[in-house]
Each structure stands twice: as C-alpha cells, then as structure tokens.
Amino acid sequence: MISNELIIGLATAAVGIITGLLGFRGKKEETSATSLTAMMAKQGDRIDKLWARLDDVERDLRKTRRELAEEQEVGYSLRRLLADAFDWLLEWSAWASSDRRHAPPSPDLTGIEDALRNPRARNPPE
C-alpha cells in the first residue's frame, strides 16, 4: 500500500509543477506585453515623425502653389503685353500703308516699363 506521506509528496510536487508552469507562462506573457508596449511606443514615435514630415511637405506644397500662382500671373501679364505690342504693330502697319493723314498710333509703354522695372529671372538663384 502507498503511504500517506508519498501521496502528499506527489500531490505537493504536482501542485509545485503546475504553479511553476503557470508562473513561467505569466512571466512569458508579461515579457510579451512589455515588448508589445515598447513596440507600440516606437510605432507611436515613428507615426509622430511621419506626421511632422507630412506637415513639412504640406507647407512646402502650399509655398510651391503660391510661387506657381505668381509665375502664372507674371506669364499672363507678359503674354498680354506681347499681344498689345503685336496689336500696336498691326495698327502702325495699317497706318503706314494708309494715306497718313492722321498721327501714327502711339504704343502704351506703361506695361512694358513696369515689366522692365521688375524683371523676373526664369530660374532665380537659390
């Protein structure tokens, strides 16, 4: 027959093994949770950096759009000046081929003078 001490010893050993396994599993889960927390913190930092970079890109995009609008405005005014100069040349050519009884057409030089006063380089220096 098996003695009571042996039964109590086996039961105590089984409880000890089960307790050890549960403790090991708990530590493993705790370690996993700690590494997960650290990984989430790193991902949070990375996301913050990406948001900052996105803000910089959006700011640069707004600046580039403003510069583009200014360039388009200058281009439009120069095209308008060129069209006005061409119209004046047509008027002057018509006057030159006519009987010339009236004074020749005079060009409107204010736009050209303004354009010459504020020149804009095609590729401005950095």
MMTF fields as JSON, N, C-alpha, C and O atoms, coordinates in Angstrom:
{
  "mmtfVersion": "1.0.0",
  "mmtfProducer": "UNKNOWN",
  "numBonds": 503,
  "numAtoms": 504,
  "numGroups": 126,
  "numChains": 1,
  "numModels": 1,
  "chainsPerModel": [1],
  "groupsPerChain": [126],
  "chainIdList": ["A"],
  "bondAtomList": [4, 2, 8, 6, 12, 10, 16, 14, 20, 18, 24, 22, 28, 26, 32, 30, 36, 34, 40, 38, 44, 42, 48, 46, 52, 50, 56, 54, 60, 58, 64, 62, 68, 66, 72, 70, 76, 74, 80, 78, 84, 82, 88, 86, 92, 90, 96, 94, 100, 98, 104, 102, 108, 106, 112, 110, 116, 114, 120, 118, 124, 122, 128, 126, 132, 130, 136, 134, 140, 138, 144, 142, 148, 146, 152, 150, 156, 154, 160, 158, 164, 162, 168, 166, 172, 170, 176, 174, 180, 178, 184, 182, 188, 186, 192, 190, 196, 194, 200, 198, 204, 202, 208, 206, 212, 210, 216, 214, 220, 218, 224, 222, 228, 226, 232, 230, 236, 234, 240, 238, 244, 242, 248, 246, 252, 250, 256, 254, 260, 258, 264, 262, 268, 266, 272, 270, 276, 274, 280, 278, 284, 282, 288, 286, 292, 290, 296, 294, 300, 298, 304, 302, 308, 306, 312, 310, 316, 314, 320, 318, 324, 322, 328, 326, 332, 330, 336, 334, 340, 338, 344, 342, 348, 346, 352, 350, 356, 354, 360, 358, 364, 362, 368, 366, 372, 370, 376, 374, 380, 378, 384, 382, 388, 386, 392, 390, 396, 394, 400, 398, 404, 402, 408, 406, 412, 410, 416, 414, 420, 418, 424, 422, 428, 426, 432, 430, 436, 434, 440, 438, 444, 442, 448, 446, 452, 450, 456, 454, 460, 458, 464, 462, 468, 466, 472, 470, 476, 474, 480, 478, 484, 482, 488, 486, 492, 490, 496, 494, 500, 498],
  "bondOrderList": [1, 1, 1, 1, 1, 1, 1, 1, 1, 1, 1, 1, 1, 1, 1, 1, 1, 1, 1, 1, 1, 1, 1, 1, 1, 1, 1, 1, 1, 1, 1, 1, 1, 1, 1, 1, 1, 1, 1, 1, 1, 1, 1, 1, 1, 1, 1, 1, 1, 1, 1, 1, 1, 1, 1, 1, 1, 1, 1, 1, 1, 1, 1, 1, 1, 1, 1, 1, 1, 1, 1, 1, 1, 1, 1, 1, 1, 1, 1, 1, 1, 1, 1, 1, 1, 1, 1, 1, 1, 1, 1, 1, 1, 1, 1, 1, 1, 1, 1, 1, 1, 1, 1, 1, 1, 1, 1, 1, 1, 1, 1, 1, 1, 1, 1, 1, 1, 1, 1, 1, 1, 1, 1, 1, 1],
  "groupList": [{"groupName": "MET", "atomNameList": ["N", "CA", "C", "O"], "elementList": ["N", "C", "C", "O"], "formalChargeList": [0, 0, 0, 0], "bondAtomList": [1, 0, 2, 1, 3, 2], "bondOrderList": [1, 1, 2], "singleLetterCode": "M", "chemCompType": "L-PEPTIDE LINKING"}, {"groupName": "ILE", "atomNameList": ["N", "CA", "C", "O"], "elementList": ["N", "C", "C", "O"], "formalChargeList": [0, 0, 0, 0], "bondAtomList": [1, 0, 2, 1, 3, 2], "bondOrderList": [1, 1, 2], "singleLetterCode": "I", "chemCompType": "L-PEPTIDE LINKING"}, {"groupName": "SER", "atomNameList": ["N", "CA", "C", "O"], "elementList": ["N", "C", "C", "O"], "formalChargeList": [0, 0, 0, 0], "bondAtomList": [1, 0, 2, 1, 3, 2], "bondOrderList": [1, 1, 2], "singleLetterCode": "S", "chemCompType": "L-PEPTIDE LINKING"}, {"groupName": "ASN", "atomNameList": ["N", "CA", "C", "O"], "elementList": ["N", "C", "C", "O"], "formalChargeList": [0, 0, 0, 0], "bondAtomList": [1, 0, 2, 1, 3, 2], "bondOrderList": [1, 1, 2], "singleLetterCode": "N", "chemCompType": "L-PEPTIDE LINKING"}, {"groupName": "GLU", "atomNameList": ["N", "CA", "C", "O"], "elementList": ["N", "C", "C", "O"], "formalChargeList": [0, 0, 0, 0], "bondAtomList": [1, 0, 2, 1, 3, 2], "bondOrderList": [1, 1, 2], "singleLetterCode": "E", "chemCompType": "L-PEPTIDE LINKING"}, {"groupName": "LEU", "atomNameList": ["N", "CA", "C", "O"], "elementList": ["N", "C", "C", "O"], "formalChargeList": [0, 0, 0, 0], "bondAtomList": [1, 0, 2, 1, 3, 2], "bondOrderList": [1, 1, 2], "singleLetterCode": "L", "chemCompType": "L-PEPTIDE LINKING"}, {"groupName": "GLY", "atomNameList": ["N", "CA", "C", "O"], "elementList": ["N", "C", "C", "O"], "formalChargeList": [0, 0, 0, 0], "bondAtomList": [1, 0, 2, 1, 3, 2], "bondOrderList": [1, 1, 2], "singleLetterCode": "G", "chemCompType": "PEPTIDE LINKING"}, {"groupName": "ALA", "atomNameList": ["N", "CA", "C", "O"], "elementList": ["N", "C", "C", "O"], "formalChargeList": [0, 0, 0, 0], "bondAtomList": [1, 0, 2, 1, 3, 2], "bondOrderList": [1, 1, 2], "singleLetterCode": "A", "chemCompType": "L-PEPTIDE LINKING"}, {"groupName": "THR", "atomNameList": ["N", "CA", "C", "O"], "elementList": ["N", "C", "C", "O"], "formalChargeList": [0, 0, 0, 0], "bondAtomList": [1, 0, 2, 1, 3, 2], "bondOrderList": [1, 1, 2], "singleLetterCode": "T", "chemCompType": "L-PEPTIDE LINKING"}, {"groupName": "VAL", "atomNameList": ["N", "CA", "C", "O"], "elementList": ["N", "C", "C", "O"], "formalChargeList": [0, 0, 0, 0], "bondAtomList": [1, 0, 2, 1, 3, 2], "bondOrderList": [1, 1, 2], "singleLetterCode": "V", "chemCompType": "L-PEPTIDE LINKING"}, {"groupName": "PHE", "atomNameList": ["N", "CA", "C", "O"], "elementList": ["N", "C", "C", "O"], "formalChargeList": [0, 0, 0, 0], "bondAtomList": [1, 0, 2, 1, 3, 2], "bondOrderList": [1, 1, 2], "singleLetterCode": "F", "chemCompType": "L-PEPTIDE LINKING"}, {"groupName": "ARG", "atomNameList": ["N", "CA", "C", "O"], "elementList": ["N", "C", "C", "O"], "formalChargeList": [0, 0, 0, 0], "bondAtomList": [1, 0, 2, 1, 3, 2], "bondOrderList": [1, 1, 2], "singleLetterCode": "R", "chemCompType": "L-PEPTIDE LINKING"}, {"groupName": "LYS", "atomNameList": ["N", "CA", "C", "O"], "elementList": ["N", "C", "C", "O"], "formalChargeList": [0, 0, 0, 0], "bondAtomList": [1, 0, 2, 1, 3, 2], "bondOrderList": [1, 1, 2], "singleLetterCode": "K", "chemCompType": "L-PEPTIDE LINKING"}, {"groupName": "GLN", "atomNameList": ["N", "CA", "C", "O"], "elementList": ["N", "C", "C", "O"], "formalChargeList": [0, 0, 0, 0], "bondAtomList": [1, 0, 2, 1, 3, 2], "bondOrderList": [1, 1, 2], "singleLetterCode": "Q", "chemCompType": "L-PEPTIDE LINKING"}, {"groupName": "ASP", "atomNameList": ["N", "CA", "C", "O"], "elementList": ["N", "C", "C", "O"], "formalChargeList": [0, 0, 0, 0], "bondAtomList": [1, 0, 2, 1, 3, 2], "bondOrderList": [1, 1, 2], "singleLetterCode": "D", "chemCompType": "L-PEPTIDE LINKING"}, {"groupName": "TRP", "atomNameList": ["N", "CA", "C", "O"], "elementList": ["N", "C", "C", "O"], "formalChargeList": [0, 0, 0, 0], "bondAtomList": [1, 0, 2, 1, 3, 2], "bondOrderList": [1, 1, 2], "singleLetterCode": "W", "chemCompType": "L-PEPTIDE LINKING"}, {"groupName": "TYR", "atomNameList": ["N", "CA", "C", "O"], "elementList": ["N", "C", "C", "O"], "formalChargeList": [0, 0, 0, 0], "bondAtomList": [1, 0, 2, 1, 3, 2], "bondOrderList": [1, 1, 2], "singleLetterCode": "Y", "chemCompType": "L-PEPTIDE LINKING"}, {"groupName": "HIS", "atomNameList": ["N", "CA", "C", "O"], "elementList": ["N", "C", "C", "O"], "formalChargeList": [0, 0, 0, 0], "bondAtomList": [1, 0, 2, 1, 3, 2], "bondOrderList": [1, 1, 2], "singleLetterCode": "H", "chemCompType": "L-PEPTIDE LINKING"}, {"groupName": "PRO", "atomNameList": ["N", "CA", "C", "O"], "elementList": ["N", "C", "C", "O"], "formalChargeList": [0, 0, 0, 0], "bondAtomList": [1, 0, 2, 1, 3, 2], "bondOrderList": [1, 1, 2], "singleLetterCode": "P", "chemCompType": "L-PEPTIDE LINKING"}],
  "groupTypeList": [0, 1, 2, 3, 4, 5, 1, 1, 6, 5, 7, 8, 7, 7, 9, 6, 1, 1, 8, 6, 5, 5, 6, 10, 11, 6, 12, 12, 4, 4, 8, 2, 7, 8, 2, 5, 8, 7, 0, 0, 7, 12, 13, 6, 14, 11, 1, 14, 12, 5, 15, 7, 11, 5, 14, 14, 9, 4, 11, 14, 5, 11, 12, 8, 11, 11, 4, 5, 7, 4, 4, 13, 4, 9, 6, 16, 2, 5, 11, 11, 5, 5, 7, 14, 7, 10, 14, 15, 5, 5, 4, 15, 2, 7, 15, 7, 2, 2, 14, 11, 11, 17, 7, 18, 18, 2, 18, 14, 5, 8, 6, 1, 4, 14, 7, 5, 11, 3, 18, 11, 7, 11, 3, 18, 18, 4],
  "groupIdList": [1, 2, 3, 4, 5, 6, 7, 8, 9, 10, 11, 12, 13, 14, 15, 16, 17, 18, 19, 20, 21, 22, 23, 24, 25, 26, 27, 28, 29, 30, 31, 32, 33, 34, 35, 36, 37, 38, 39, 40, 41, 42, 43, 44, 45, 46, 47, 48, 49, 50, 51, 52, 53, 54, 55, 56, 57, 58, 59, 60, 61, 62, 63, 64, 65, 66, 67, 68, 69, 70, 71, 72, 73, 74, 75, 76, 77, 78, 79, 80, 81, 82, 83, 84, 85, 86, 87, 88, 89, 90, 91, 92, 93, 94, 95, 96, 97, 98, 99, 100, 101, 102, 103, 104, 105, 106, 107, 108, 109, 110, 111, 112, 113, 114, 115, 116, 117, 118, 119, 120, 121, 122, 123, 124, 125, 126],
  "secStructList": [7, 7, 7, 2, 2, 2, 2, 2, 2, 2, 2, 2, 2, 2, 2, 2, 2, 2, 2, 2, 2, 2, 2, 2, 2, 2, 2, 2, 2, 2, 2, 2, 2, 2, 2, 2, 2, 2, 2, 2, 2, 2, 2, 2, 2, 2, 2, 2, 2, 2, 2, 2, 2, 2, 2, 2, 2, 2, 2, 2, 2, 2, 2, 2, 2, 2, 2, 2, 2, 2, 2, 2, 2, 2, 2, 2, 2, 2, 2, 2, 2, 2, 2, 2, 2, 2, 2, 2, 2, 2, 2, 2, 2, 2, 2, 2, 6, 1, 7, 7, 7, 1, 7, 7, 7, 7, 7, 7, 7, 2, 2, 2, 2, 2, 2, 2, 2, 1, 7, 7, 7, 1, 1, 7, 7, 7],
  "xCoordList": [0.815, 0.0, 0.869, 1.983, 0.326, 1.069, 0.819, -0.31, 1.904, 1.771, 1.219, 1.284, 0.675, 0.095, 1.146, 0.864, 2.362, 3.414, 3.748, 3.992, 3.757, 4.051, 2.949, 3.241, 1.699, 0.573, 0.633, 0.434, 0.906, 1.005, 2.196, 2.105, 3.312, 4.507, 4.253, 4.658, 3.576, 3.247, 2.278, 2.432, 1.286, 0.324, 1.017, 0.734, 1.938, 2.678, 3.57, 3.677, 4.209, 5.065, 4.244, 4.665, 3.07, 2.209, 1.766, 1.769, 1.387, 0.98, 2.152, 1.972, 3.353, 4.548, 4.846, 5.179, 4.72, 4.973, 3.939, 4.285, 2.679, 1.614, 1.822, 1.67, 2.171, 2.425, 3.608, 3.562, 4.66, 5.833, 5.5, 5.928, 4.726, 4.33, 3.475, 3.669, 2.53, 1.689, 2.515, 2.299, 3.468, 4.343, 5.2, 5.366, 5.751, 6.567, 5.734, 6.177, 4.514, 3.616, 3.27, 3.224, 3.029, 2.716, 3.879, 3.688, 5.106, 6.282, 6.464, 6.84, 6.193, 6.31, 5.313, 5.657, 4.073, 3.062, 3.426, 3.199, 3.992, 4.407, 5.521, 5.513, 6.482, 7.566, 7.007, 7.428, 6.073, 5.441, 4.7, 4.776, 3.986, 3.255, 4.221, 3.948, 5.357, 6.35, 6.945, 7.101, 7.278, 7.841, 6.797, 7.127, 5.54, 4.469, 4.307, 4.106, 4.391, 4.303, 5.458, 5.263, 6.663, 7.828, 7.667, 7.992, 7.171, 6.964, 5.914, 6.063, 4.855, 3.82, 4.373, 4.018, 5.239, 5.851, 6.73, 6.713, 7.504, 8.34, 7.48, 7.798, 6.39, 5.493, 4.85, 4.653, 4.526, 3.971, 4.962, 4.589, 6.236, 7.272, 7.417, 7.551, 7.387, 7.516, 6.338, 6.519, 5.149, 3.964, 4.062, 3.704, 4.542, 4.722, 5.708, 5.483, 6.805, 7.785, 7.174, 7.42, 6.379, 5.733, 4.738, 4.639, 3.998, 3.068, 3.824, 3.394, 4.959, 5.772, 6.287, 6.283, 6.727, 7.197, 6.068, 6.271, 4.89, 3.738, 3.395, 3.065, 3.471, 3.232, 4.241, 3.876, 5.518, 6.546, 6.25, 6.382, 5.854, 5.55, 4.354, 4.367, 3.32, 2.146, 2.505, 2.01, 3.368, 3.799, 4.582, 4.375, 5.479, 6.241, 5.327, 5.551, 4.305, 3.356, 2.592, 2.396, 2.156, 1.452, 2.362, 1.929, 3.627, 4.596, 4.796, 4.825, 4.931, 5.124, 3.9, 4.031, 2.716, 1.492, 1.422, 0.991, 1.849, 1.877, 2.859, 2.558, 4.048, 5.046, 4.534, 4.766, 3.842, 3.283, 2.243, 2.215, 1.39, 0.379, 1.047, 0.597, 2.123, 2.848, 3.464, 3.393, 4.065, 4.667, 3.6, 3.824, 2.45, 1.373, 0.885, 0.578, 0.812, 0.381, 1.379, 0.987, 2.67, 3.699, 3.642, 3.729, 3.498, 3.399, 2.201, 2.297, 1.068, -0.128, 0.098, -0.256, 0.688, 0.899, 1.888, 1.718, 2.917, 3.859, 3.198, 3.46, 2.35, 1.62, 0.683, 0.531, 0.054, -0.841, -0.052, -0.511, 1.136, 1.987, 2.411, 2.423, 2.754, 3.153, 1.991, 2.174, 0.804, -0.376, -0.661, -1.006, -0.52, -0.732, 0.296, -0.039, 1.555, 2.6, 2.315, 2.512, 1.862, 1.525, 0.35, 0.362, -0.664, -1.795, -1.318, -1.764, -0.401, 0.121, 0.873, 0.748, 1.661, 2.373, 1.403, 1.652, 0.306, -0.707, -1.328, -1.537, -1.627, -2.188, -1.185, -1.552, 0.079, 1.101, 1.303, 1.483, 1.273, 1.406, 0.243, 0.435, -0.96, -2.127, -1.993, -2.348, -1.486, -1.285, -0.226, -0.386, 0.866, 1.958, 1.507, 1.998, 0.582, 0.117, -1.071, -1.586, -1.513, -2.646, -2.113, -0.93, -3.001, -2.605, -1.872, -1.377, -1.783, -1.049, -1.543, -0.731, -2.799, -3.338, -3.437, -3.486, -3.465, -3.56, -2.256, -1.412, -2.116, -0.878, -0.79, -1.813, 0.427, 0.566, 0.088, 0.122, -0.351, -0.797, 0.387, 1.492, 0.121, 1.207, 1.052, -0.053, 2.167, 2.072, 1.889, 2.321, 1.253, 1.109, 2.326, 2.409, 3.257, 4.526, 4.524, 5.524, 3.433, 3.436, 3.628, 4.378, 2.963, 3.111, 4.514, 5.065, 5.094, 6.462, 7.445, 8.369, 7.254, 8.135, 8.034, 9.044, 6.823, 6.654, 7.357, 7.996, 7.235, 7.874, 9.397, 10.087, 9.917, 11.371, 11.868, 12.997, 11.031, 11.413, 11.461, 12.273, 10.612, 10.542, 10.837, 9.94, 12.082, 12.371, 12.287, 12.533, 11.944, 11.829, 12.654, 12.384, 13.658, 14.531, 13.767, 12.898, 14.099, 13.431, 13.764, 12.885, 15.009, 15.443, 16.154, 17.369, 15.416, 16.048, 17.101, 16.978, 18.131, 19.18, 18.632, 17.72, 19.198, 18.765, 19.343, 19.095],
  "yCoordList": [-1.163, 0.0, 1.24, 1.257, 2.261, 3.505, 4.309, 4.46, 4.805, 5.542, 6.945, 7.479, 7.51, 8.859, 9.909, 10.885, 9.71, 10.69, 10.75, 11.827, 9.589, 9.539, 10.216, 10.933, 10.004, 10.64, 12.149, 12.904, 12.59, 14.025, 14.614, 15.719, 13.885, 14.346, 14.474, 15.461, 13.474, 13.535, 14.68, 15.391, 14.853, 15.944, 17.288, 18.2, 17.42, 18.673, 18.931, 20.064, 17.877, 18.024, 18.446, 19.314, 17.835, 18.191, 19.644, 20.37, 20.069, 21.466, 22.393, 23.448, 22.016, 22.829, 22.958, 24.038, 21.834, 21.866, 22.739, 23.551, 22.569, 23.374, 24.85, 25.699, 25.155, 26.547, 27.109, 28.255, 26.325, 26.76, 27.031, 28.033, 26.12, 26.317, 27.572, 28.347, 27.758, 28.958, 30.226, 31.228, 30.17, 31.325, 31.621, 32.781, 30.559, 30.734, 31.323, 32.214, 30.8, 31.303, 32.762, 33.559, 33.119, 34.509, 35.437, 36.541, 34.977, 35.804, 35.96, 37.027, 34.879, 34.934, 35.944, 36.742, 35.898, 36.852, 38.27, 39.218, 38.419, 39.738, 40.289, 41.463, 39.422, 39.831, 40.201, 41.188, 39.42, 39.694, 41.024, 41.813, 41.275, 42.537, 43.712, 44.775, 43.529, 44.595, 44.903, 46.067, 43.852, 44.086, 44.705, 45.528, 44.311, 44.903, 46.38, 47.201, 46.721, 48.123, 48.929, 50.045, 48.36, 49.048, 49.222, 50.278, 48.198, 48.283, 49.341, 50.083, 49.406, 50.415, 51.816, 52.742, 51.981, 53.292, 53.692, 54.846, 52.73, 53.024, 53.381, 54.302, 52.641, 52.941, 54.316, 55.047, 54.66, 55.99, 57.084, 58.095, 56.884, 57.86, 57.957, 59.048, 56.813, 56.809, 57.531, 58.294, 57.295, 57.968, 59.468, 60.244, 59.894, 61.326, 61.944, 63.046, 61.232, 61.737, 61.831, 62.789, 60.83, 60.852, 62.003, 62.639, 62.276, 63.407, 64.719, 65.606, 64.843, 66.061, 66.214, 67.311, 65.108, 65.155, 65.525, 66.296, 64.981, 65.311, 66.792, 67.432, 67.342, 68.775, 69.599, 70.602, 69.183, 69.89, 69.827, 70.825, 68.661, 68.501, 69.367, 70.005, 69.394, 70.219, 71.701, 72.453, 72.132, 73.526, 73.878, 74.937, 72.977, 73.206, 73.219, 73.985, 72.376, 72.347, 73.656, 74.182, 74.192, 75.483, 76.584, 77.431, 76.566, 77.56, 77.429, 78.43, 76.205, 75.972, 76.414, 76.972, 76.17, 76.614, 78.134, 78.685, 78.822, 80.29, 80.779, 81.696, 80.152, 80.536, 80.27, 81.07, 79.157, 78.837, 79.872, 80.301, 80.274, 81.291, 82.606, 83.281, 82.972, 84.199, 84.085, 85.027, 82.939, 82.729, 82.775, 83.35, 82.175, 82.202, 83.625, 84.005, 84.414, 85.809, 86.606, 87.388, 86.407, 87.105, 86.661, 87.489, 85.362, 84.849, 85.43, 85.795, 85.52, 86.086, 87.553, 87.98, 88.324, 89.751, 89.935, 90.843, 89.092, 89.197, 88.815, 89.446, 87.796, 87.441, 88.567, 88.859, 89.198, 90.318, 91.484, 92.114, 91.769, 92.827, 92.501, 93.38, 91.256, 90.85, 90.983, 91.432, 90.594, 90.738, 92.212, 92.577, 93.069, 94.509, 95.084, 95.908, 94.65, 95.131, 94.676, 95.441, 93.457, 92.961, 93.744, 94.087, 94.03, 94.846, 96.224, 96.741, 96.827, 98.144, 98.067, 98.959, 96.989, 96.833, 96.699, 97.239, 95.989, 95.885, 97.247, 97.594, 98.02, 99.363, 100.264, 101.016, 100.184, 101.015, 100.612, 101.472, 99.302, 98.818, 99.306, 99.706, 99.274, 99.782, 101.28, 101.772, 102.013, 103.458, 103.732, 104.639, 102.936, 103.146, 102.874, 103.506, 101.944, 101.648, 102.514, 102.379, 103.4, 104.284, 105.597, 105.717, 106.573, 107.878, 108.748, 109.812, 108.359, 109.014, 110.443, 111.34, 110.653, 111.988, 112.267, 113.425, 111.258, 111.432, 110.944, 110.337, 111.221, 110.859, 109.341, 108.66, 108.82, 107.367, 106.946, 107.741, 105.707, 105.245, 105.189, 104.787, 105.601, 105.585, 104.352, 104.017, 103.69, 102.48, 102.839, 103.898, 101.954, 102.108, 101.443, 100.217, 102.256, 101.742, 101.519, 101.055, 101.835, 101.702, 100.246, 99.979, 99.315, 97.9, 97.391, 96.626, 97.823, 97.403, 97.991, 97.306, 99.258, 99.887, 99.179, 98.965, 98.821, 98.081, 96.723, 96.309, 96.037, 94.726, 94.858, 93.996, 95.938, 96.143, 96.566, 96.251, 97.275, 97.686, 96.511, 96.497, 95.546, 94.364, 93.096, 92.285, 92.923, 91.712, 90.468, 90.525, 89.378, 88.116, 87.079, 86.769, 86.555, 85.567, 84.275, 83.896, 83.612, 82.347, 81.311, 80.582, 81.25, 80.346, 81.192, 81.373, 81.711, 82.594, 81.841, 80.636, 82.555, 81.881, 81.376, 81.965, 80.293, 79.685, 80.439, 80.082],
  "zCoordList": [0.0, 0.0, 0.0, 0.524, -0.599, -0.718, 0.552, 1.018, 1.077, 2.336, 2.08, 0.973, 3.148, 3.077, 2.757, 2.061, 3.267, 3.012, 1.525, 0.98, 0.873, -0.557, -1.362, -2.32, -0.993, -1.686, -1.499, -2.451, -0.278, -0.004, -0.756, -1.291, -0.801, -1.522, -3.01, -3.624, -3.612, -5.041, -5.335, -6.328, -4.474, -4.664, -4.553, -5.329, -3.579, -3.404, -4.612, -5.081, -5.114, -6.292, -7.502, -8.267, -7.679, -8.812, -8.707, -9.702, -7.504, -7.304, -7.584, -8.192, -7.149, -7.397, -8.879, -9.366, -9.598, -11.048, -11.753, -12.611, -11.39, -12.002, -11.694, -12.572, -10.44, -10.056, -10.833, -11.281, -10.999, -11.758, -13.216, -13.788, -13.814, -15.212, -15.383, -16.319, -14.468, -14.551, -14.358, -15.039, -13.417, -13.192, -14.416, -14.795, -15.045, -16.245, -17.38, -18.104, -17.515, -18.556, -18.304, -19.241, -17.053, -16.701, -17.003, -17.513, -16.679, -16.975, -18.477, -18.962, -19.206, -20.656, -21.23, -22.102, -20.731, -21.185, -20.769, -21.521, -19.567, -19.094, -19.981, -20.352, -20.316, -21.202, -22.567, -23.17, -23.045, -24.332, -24.285, -25.228, -23.194, -23.051, -22.973, -23.53, -22.279, -22.176, -23.545, -23.912, -24.301, -25.632, -26.553, -27.406, -26.381, -27.175, -26.839, -27.734, -25.565, -25.151, -25.732, -26.213, -25.686, -26.254, -27.762, -28.305, -28.43, -29.869, -30.208, -31.179, -29.403, -29.632, -29.417, -30.147, -28.424, -28.182, -29.363, -29.789, -29.897, -31.064, -32.271, -33.022, -32.447, -33.565, -33.387, -34.357, -32.148, -31.874, -32.227, -32.823, -31.859, -32.223, -33.737, -34.291, -34.392, -35.854, -36.502, -37.451, -35.997, -36.536, -36.316, -37.203, -35.144, -34.882, -35.867, -36.367, -36.146, -37.118, -38.512, -39.244, -38.869, -40.186, -40.292, -41.341, -39.216, -39.223, -39.376, -40.114, -38.673, -38.794, -40.223, -40.782, -40.801, -42.186, -43.14, -44.078, -42.903, -43.738, -43.619, -44.617, -42.406, -42.221, -43.009, -43.624, -42.997, -43.768, -45.264, -45.973, -45.733, -47.158, -47.545, -48.597, -46.702, -46.997, -47.002, -47.841, -46.067, -46.026, -47.301, -47.894, -47.711, -48.938, -50.159, -51.096, -50.151, -51.262, -51.356, -52.452, -50.212, -50.23, -50.766, -51.547, -50.34, -50.815, -52.325, -53.041, -52.799, -54.231, -55.019, -56.108, -54.477, -55.172, -55.25, -56.263, -54.17, -54.209, -55.265, -56.029, -55.302, -56.299, -57.706, -58.612, -57.895, -59.204, -59.614, -60.767, -58.677, -58.989, -59.381, -60.307, -58.673, -59.024, -60.416, -61.206, -60.717, -62.036, -63.127, -64.192, -62.866, -63.851, -64.079, -65.209, -63.006, -63.133, -63.964, -64.83, -63.699, -64.477, -65.934, -66.841, -66.16, -67.531, -68.256, -69.428, -67.562, -68.175, -68.542, -69.64, -67.623, -67.913, -69.062, -69.876, -69.143, -70.262, -71.587, -72.611, -71.577, -72.802, -73.219, -74.405, -72.221, -72.522, -73.131, -74.084, -72.579, -73.133, -74.56, -75.422, -74.809, -76.153, -77.135, -78.266, -76.7, -77.56, -77.832, -78.956, -76.809, -77.007, -77.969, -78.82, -77.837, -78.748, -80.174, -81.118, -80.338, -81.669, -82.252, -83.434, -81.433, -81.897, -82.336, -83.36, -81.555, -81.929, -83.257, -84.096, -83.449, -84.723, -85.89, -86.968, -85.685, -86.743, -87.034, -88.197, -85.992, -86.186, -86.904, -87.808, -86.498, -87.115, -88.579, -89.441, -88.859, -90.233, -91.085, -92.233, -90.526, -91.254, -91.484, -92.554, -90.494, -90.654, -91.725, -92.541, -91.72, -92.677, -94.104, -95.039, -94.282, -95.64, -96.04, -97.15, -95.155, -95.475, -96.041, -96.358, -96.161, -96.713, -95.69, -96.061, -94.465, -93.367, -93.102, -92.874, -93.128, -92.853, -91.359, -90.946, -90.584, -89.124, -88.483, -89.142, -87.198, -86.489, -86.325, -86.246, -86.273, -86.105, -84.716, -83.776, -84.589, -83.266, -82.305, -82.667, -81.084, -80.092, -79.195, -78.769, -78.919, -78.08, -76.612, -76.158, -75.891, -74.44, -73.797, -73.725, -73.338, -72.814, -71.31, -70.761, -70.632, -69.166, -68.724, -67.785, -69.389, -69.027, -69.288, -68.496, -70.413, -70.739, -69.741, -69.302, -69.378, -68.389, -67.04, -66.369, -66.648, -65.382, -65.439, -64.472, -66.573, -66.712, -66.677, -66.133, -67.258, -67.246, -65.868, -65.49, -65.12, -63.77, -62.803, -61.877, -63.011, -62.129, -62.932, -63.16, -63.358, -64.145, -63.262, -62.058, -63.869, -63.141, -63.894, -65.055, -63.213, -63.852, -64.093, -63.308, -65.178, -65.484, -64.415, -63.957, -64.029, -62.957, -61.911, -61.986, -60.938, -59.949, -59.138, -58.919, -58.695, -57.909, -56.586, -56.006, -56.13, -54.86, -53.696, -52.544]
}
